[in-house]
Amino acid sequence: MSLLCETPRPSRRAVLMTGGALFAWAYLPRFARAADNRDPRLIVIVLRGALDGLSAVGPVGDPDYAGLHGDIALSLTGPHAALPLDGFFAVNPAMPVFARLFKARQAAVVHAAATGYRERSHFDGQDVLESGYAGPGHVATGWLNRALESLPAGDRVATLGGLAVGPSTPLVIRGAAPVLGWAPQSLPPPAGDLAARVLDLYQHRDPVLAVALQKGLDADRMALDDQMVAKAIKPKGGLDSAAGMRQAAQGAAKLIAADDGPRVAALAFDGWDTHVNEGGATGRLATLLGGLDGAFEEFEKGLGERWKDTAIVAITEFGRTARINGTVGTDHGTGTVVLLAGGAIKGDRVIADWPGLKPAQLREQRDLAPTSDVRAVLKGLLADQFGLSAAVLGDKVFPESAAVKPMTNLVV
Amino acid sequence: MAIPASNSQPDPALVASNRFGLGAKPGDRDRIAGDPRGYLKAELRQPDIAMISLDDPAYASLLGSTPAIQASMAANVQRKLERERMAAAQPAMATASVQEMPAQATPARSKPVQPKPAQSAPTQAAPAQPMPSPTAPAKPAVPPVEARLFRAEAQARFDKAFRAEAGFVERLVYFWSNHFCVSAAKGPIVRASAGAFEREAIRPFVLGRFADMLMAVERHPAMLFYLDNQQSIGPDSRAGRNRQRGLNENLAREILELHTLGVGSGYSQADVTSFARILTGWMMAGREGRLGEPGSSVFNANAHEPGDAVLLGKTYPAGGMGQAEAALNDIARHPATAQHIATKLARHFIADEPPPAVVTRLAKLFTRSDGNLRALAAALIDMPEAWSTPLTKMRSPFDYIVAIRRAAGPGPANDPGQSLNWLSALGEPLWQPPGPNGFSDQADSWASAEGMKIRLDIAWQAARQVKDIGNPNDMLDAVIGPSASLETRQAVARAESKQQGLALLLIAPEFQRR
């Protein structure tokens, strides 16, 4: 408990306010960054189903936390003690890799964050999160793809395109910019020149399918180049299982690490809708968080020396109720966490203007009130990694969001 | 937006077999050609066409949801006892393994309970269990009862699809099953009963009334369990006051958002919470049988929130189970529900962006006919747009695999394993959608890079396992017909082998689009 006294609560806002001035060099033009031999990468992990931010990174220093989150609240004591981050926040013990990266200044948390969406439908919430639009109803293109499209013509990152991991392409990376698709699978490949013949037929009769198939074949070829990966990609589980998450990251890392591989990638992990028996330090959510932690570890391992240039961001459509519901789970809420990891992240920080958990401080007396905008975090990453301007980010990438300023100082 | 090269009026026979049906079998086109609309409508007149009857000897291995859930409950007890026995026998080793595994994922090591005495084949009677080695958990000698029931249900679904005439009514079954989806990933109870749920709550009503299907779905144990109503307890009910448990709003929200009114149709958070109170008490009877036969759907008055409740501005007087029935009956007939269902049906059968006029006509008919789903199905067939809109949608993975089987032969007998693996590889694992909104119904979702690569692999694998391939050119005529493009004809005709020719047919645009 002594840890709790060390961090005065107002400091969290201070962290947010002071950062920008010190690190203005992050906004030097891109050619300046090229001179320091950086080759930035951005990996976006969408956690579908609404992650309970208060169980992933618990505000153990908030006196109201334990009472609200009840049996599933994280605690610094006991057999499954949470891993302290800064004296006020502690991460779920299922995430030792994230805790290690945090201490090594390669992981950070933005807490009490939400998109601009304020209803509680998963599907609309995911559409807003992934499309980057202010409201639901836009499902053709995602913000990550539009970010690629917004790069100057001939830009290397834009030319190399994006990577979508999984059998279907997450909305966040759908759009006009080229996207490679890849998923762990193990069917015997066709013999002879069947693929070439089909491509020829598609090019004449169905160009859309031709493009899709060509990309699928390309991705498979790249991932299979390495015998070790070839052996490892027998499907181990869906992307709602810990093994499946780890495996998806392993394959994706291989593709992203390649010199001519994509520089941005999107993965979607399912299963975070924990209405019942969510568990806290152990249980269902902890198992999923362990899968996410495994994905961070696989990226760290697989990216090798490219890890230092990589930023990974894990985002979810909204948070969950601060108070546990009648079934030891949580219902749909608002504020939650954004998790950042990677060698490019300026780590060892929980960035939060903490709103508090007293009844009057909760949104509609039930949800963690949002004080940071998820889009600000994403804009900050896109600005720092790829040099996109605030104007482009506020108009084309995240339409009608000029008022949401990019969060500065997220990248080393 | 996916737009195939040709925008001319599609071949009516192809519309009947692909847009509305499950794909042609050799010989089907002769029956369709003269009167494609009549061919489809004939299915709507056959009584019980959608049913899978347990009286049919072909489906003898299936169980109703209640005995299926009972078998799962019994197996769960066995698994628990087995774990405890192991823990007592070898404390150090067992403790280590239990700590590492989440409870839900603990593999079954016990002998599963036989669901039906008649079913126990000699191969399944394997009481002698080898001791697990310290390094690896023992592989069960028989698959857990949930997995066996699941596979039997999957086999029944594939068989029914293979045997169907046009398959339009089966397509309706899949549409509604995806609209009202449950997921086997929830746990053993849903895995054991997902197939039974479809047979009991969807199939009997696909040509009946929407309100009846809604009622059957929302009180089915698989749905109550999947969307957590099993656990939701009225805070002021007797059970709520005694046990310090309370509401779970999952089922209430998804009924309003997904099953009936649709998102953004005007209900509020207060409506969701109020509806959750109304729905308390709708439960599945537990293993002890205190509330009724274990695994059956029951009303638990002790858990029901007492008092009147307001939903969408209307007050539903306290009335036990009838309170939720009255509410469901009203929202089933709400104009927003009509609009929501009309849009989804038109999107499924016509285009990702359906013609607004089609949606309007279907919504009006929904309201006028009191949700008569047979009338809606017939109206879809009668829509001129259904016959003029280009075939730009993609076959879903399930429909693609069924179309392959219907064109090229049924695949491995009595073993749905290959088809189930294909479905998972294509991103549509059977009865296991990523969320309660079901699988996507947009062409883009299924025409992904990864998806197309896997479709190609599957076409090749399917073509390779056909023992006696006839002339692929004749098969093209039989399955696609005269509207096959010149390029597709040439590609099939010039293939280097019969296998390759058949694979080209199974991957051709005319076989993918609908």
Interface residues (C-beta under 8 A of the other chain):
Chain A: R48 G49 E119 R120 S121 H122 F123 D124 P136 V139 A140 A164 G166 P167 S168 T169 R174 V179 L180 G181 W182 A183 Q185 L187 P188 P189 P190 A191 G192 D193 L194 A195 R197 V198 D200 L201 Y202 H204 R205 D206 P207 V208 L209 A212 L213 Q214 K215 G216 L217 A219 D220 P235 G238 D240 D270 G271 D273 H275 V276 G283 R284 T287 N325 G326 T327 V328 G329 D331 H332 E364
Chain B: M1 A2 I3 P4 A5 S6 P102 Q104 A105 A185 D228 Q231 S232 I233 P235 G240 R245 G246 L247 N248 E249 N250 R253 E257 L258 V263 G264 Q269 V272 S424 A425 L426 G427 P429 Q432 P434 G435 N437 S440 Q442 D444 S445 W446 A447 S448 A449 E450 G451 M452 K453 I454 L456 D457 I458 A459 W460 Q461 S485 E487 T488 A491 A495 E496 S497 Q500 A503 L504 I507 A508 P509 Q512 R513
